[in-house]
Amino acid sequence: MLRRFATYYAPYRGLFLLDFGCAILAGLLELAFPMAVKLFVDDLLPTQSWSLIILAAVALLAMYFANTALTAVVVYWGHMLGINIETDMRRKAFEHLQKLSFSFFDNQKTGHLIARVTKDLEEIGEVAHHGPEDLFIAVMTFLGAFALMMMVNVELALITAVIVPIVAWVTSRYGGRMTQNWRALYGRVGDFNVRIEENVGGMRVVQAFANEDHERGLFAKDNASYRQTKLEAYKIMAASTSLSYMSMRLVQLVVMLAGSYMVLNQDLSYGGFVGFLLLVTVFFRPVEKINAVIETYPKGIAGFRRYSDLLATEPDVKDAPSARGVQTLRGEIRYEGVGFGYSKDRPILENVSLEIPAGATIAFVGPSGAGKTTLCSLLPRFYDVTGGRITIDGIDIRDMTLASLRRHIGIVQQDVFLFGGTLRENVAYGRIGASDEEILEAIRRARLDTVVSALPEGLDTVIGERGVKLSGGQKQRLAIARIFLKDPPILILDEATSALDTQTEREIQCSLEALSRERTTLVIAHRLATIRKADRIVVIDEKGIAEEGTHEDLLKAGSRYRRMHEVQFADELSA
């Protein structure tokens, strides 16, 4: 894990060397100060020469200025190093999320994924900056200060060294516990994000059912769990810090008493005593750094482990090594003995074979859960078939790159997802970089132009999160405009009008018919009246394809489709 972490320093080797070098020089100057004070007291004061004293003071002032400059470099450029690494990790995590398959997101909560890209990486910048630097400087300062203390007085140096095994014990005892605790805490943050995201996103449902008190109770439970986990972290931190502090102060007291005894017995000079006390402070400073590392390091490592777990997740659907980009497709589709299941023990489709000529409109009908949407989701490879194959224009879709395959397929769903930006941004998502003229033409063809022209800000109208400021019909038209702009040869309409009223459905149906012209179109429909003009209707049941034919042929055959049609028509008459 540490080797993987170290690879992130490679692009910033120069910045790392600058930060590390300045930190080492600053540490060496820290070691020099106590010895300079010893010389000042023992050698300069007895001479009573003001010129030498002032010269020594100026030299000390120059050292202070130098150390100030070095510290400024370490604080600013060192943190720049940390935030650069944190930014790279966040970019890499986000890019990896873009590659992961639908099956991954089906089993994850959005709040947990947001935490992986945000909260989990917050402390990594601090660890990247302070981790190697603080550990190296701590060891260097320990050894350097101890060597200088041995030069001043061996007995006092050995008394001071008693602190070392205590610090080692505290570090080993509490460091691992802190790491486990912070991993649990990041999990709590994920639960937190899930709760807030679901509550805010579903506020209309919450208030419609008057379930605010229930939501408060759920949030209070997650909030209390987060608080308890964090209190446990602070309990460990308090024990670690308190033990280290008390150990250091006891040693300082013993050194002060022992040093005073030696000075009174003339075994130690006044300058040596003052210098040794300053060296003790320098010697203990790494202990304080190690305490800070004990606090920060577990947070960073816990976040890095969760980050590494995310990157280790391989997408189920990815480009084959031999996959090639396709430039143009006519849209002739073949399902050849296709099988699929979301899990091995629960097959959804088995041995499905289907031919769809280029430019044809094929409608899929059948009971909920029979596999209509699943069958269509296999075409853009949102999931990969577990048996058989799917071809477009005779090419196995697994031999195409995902990007080039999906560029040739447009999808309009019942639940339209819109971004919280402007109308222009949402339509332009169909083809990034499209001109305003192209966007307006797509809007006109989707019959949304009258709505846009009536808006004071036109294309720059902000539609709110998930298009909350638009009606259901306007959202659908916007989604259709997006596909007009994309202009793909293959179209999937997944119950695109089932949530609309009859009048709006008729209007949207006209837009969809215009969109479907000269495109291979796969329509998933609940209302059979919307698919009468389809070139072929395929009835799907739990066993696969039950029957297929035109609307008229299926009605004449006394088929399952006819029974569905009679039931639905009777319901519409009674309504």
C-alpha positions, 0 to 999 in steps of 0.5 A, a space after each residue: 500500500 505504501 509503495 502504491 502511495 509513493 507512486 503519486 509523488 513521481 509527477 512532483 519529484 522537484 516539489 517533493 525535493 524542495 519541500 523535503 530539503 528545506 525541512 531537513 535544513 530547518 531541522 538542522 538549524 533547530 539543532 544548532 540553536 541550543 549549541 549556539 546558546 551554550 557557546 554564547 553563555 560559556 564562551 562569549 559572556 566571560 570575555 565581556 566583549 560587546 563586539 563579539 556578543 553583538 556579532 554572535 547575536 547578528 549571526 543568530 538573527 541571520 539563522 532565525 531569518 533563514 529558518 523563517 524562510 525555510 519554514 515558509 517554503 515547507 508550509 506553502 510548497 509542502 501543502 501545494 505538494 499535498 493538495 496536488 496529490 489529493 487532486 490527482 487522486 480525486 481526478 483518478 477516482 472520478 475518472 474510474 467511476 465513469 468507467 464502472 458498469 451499471 451493475 456496480 452502481 446498482 449495488 451502491 448508494 450514491 452518498 457512499 460514492 460521493 464520500 469516496 471522492 470527497 471526504 475520504 481524500 481530505 486527509 490524504 493531502 496532509 499525509 502526503 505533505 507531512 507523512 514522509 517529511 515528519 517521520 524523517 525529520 523526527 528520526 533525524 532530530 531524535 538522533 541529532 539531538 541525542 548525539 548533541 546531548 551526549 556531547 554535553 552530558 552523558 548521564 542527562 542524555 541517558 535519562 532523557 532517552 527513557 522517553 523513547 520506548 514510551 513513545 514507541 509503545 504509545 505509537 504501536 498501541 494507538 496507531 492501529 486502533 485509530 486507523 480502524 476507527 477512521 475507516 469506520 468513521 468514513 463509512 458513517 460519513 457515507 451513511 450520512 450523505 445517503 440520508 441527506 441526499 435521499 431526503 433532499 432529493 425526495 423532499 416532495 414525497 417526504 412532505 406529501 406523506 407528512 413523514 418529516 418526523 420519520 425522516 428526522 428520526 432516521 437522520 438523528 440515528 445516523 447523526 448519533 452513530 457518527 457522533 459516537 464513532 468520532 467520540 471513540 476516535 477522540 478518546 483514543 487520541 486523548 489517551 495517546 496525547 495525554 500519555 505522551 505529554 505526561 511522559 515528556 514533562 516528567 522527563 523534563 522535570 527529572 532532567 531539570 533536577 538532575 541538571 541543577 544538582 550537577 551544576 551545583 556540584 560543578 559537573 556541568 557548566 551554566 551554558 551546558 545546562 541551558 543548552 541541554 534544556 533547549 536540546 531537551 525541547 528540540 528532542 521532544 519536538 519530534 514526539 509532538 510531531 509523531 503525536 500529530 502523525 498518529 492523529 493524521 496518518 490513520 485518517 489518511 491511510 483509512 481514506 487511501 485504503 477506501 480509495 484503493 478499494 474503489 480503484 481495484 473495482 474492475 468494470 464488468 463491461 469494458 473494451 476488449 483489447 482488439 475493440 475498434 471504433 466504428 464510424 458509421 452504422 446503418 442499424 441492422 441488429 441481430 440477437 443470436 441466442 442471447 442469455 442474461 441474468 443479473 446473477 448466475 442463479 437468476 436468469 432473465 433472458 435465455 436463448 433469445 434470437 431476434 432480427 431487426 432490419 435497419 430503419 425498422 421500428 420494433 415494439 416490445 410489450 409484455 408484463 413487468 419484469 419479463 425482460 423488455 428493458 433488459 433486452 434493450 439495455 444489452 444493446 448499448 452494453 450497459 450490461 454484457 450478455 452471458 450467452 450468445 451475442 448481439 451484432 450491429 451490421 454484422 459486427 459483434 458489439 463487443 468488438 466495438 469500443 464502448 464510446 463508438 457503440 454508444 455514440 450510435 444509440 440514442 435513448 429516451 426513457 420514462 424517467 428523464 434525467 436532466 442536469 440542474 443547469 440551463 436549457 441550452 446545457 441540457 440539450 447540448 449534452 446530446 452533442 457537446 460543442 453544438 452551436 446555438 443554431 443546431 440546438 434551436 433546430 433540435 428544439 424546433 423538431 422536438 416541438 419545444 420551440 414555443 415553450 423556449 420562446 415564451 421564457 424570458 431568458 430563453 435557452 439560458 433559463 435555469 431548469 432546476 435540479 432534475 428539471 424541477 421547473 419543467 412539466 413532465 411533457 416539457 422534460 420529455 420534449 427536452 430529452 427528445 431534442 437532446 436525441 435530435 441533436 445527437 442524431 444516432 442511427 439507432 433509437 431506444 424508447 423506454 416507455 417514454 410517454 407512459 407517465 404523461 396524460 393522454 393529450 400530452 402523450 399524443 403531442 409527444 408521440 408526434 415528436 417521437 414519430 418524427 425522431 424515429 424516421 429513418 432510424 432503427 427504433 426499439 420501443 418498450 411500451 405499456 400503452 398498446 395504442 402507441 405502437 400500432 404503427 410499429 413494423 413489428 411487435 414482439 411479445 416478451 414473457 418470462 420464457 423469452 419471446 412469446 410471439 411477434 408480428 404486426 399489430 393487425 396480424 397479432 390481433 387476428 391470431 387470437 394471440 396473447 397480444 390480442 388478450 392484452 389489447 382487449 383488457 387494456 381497451 376495456 379498461 380505457 372504455 370503463 375509465 
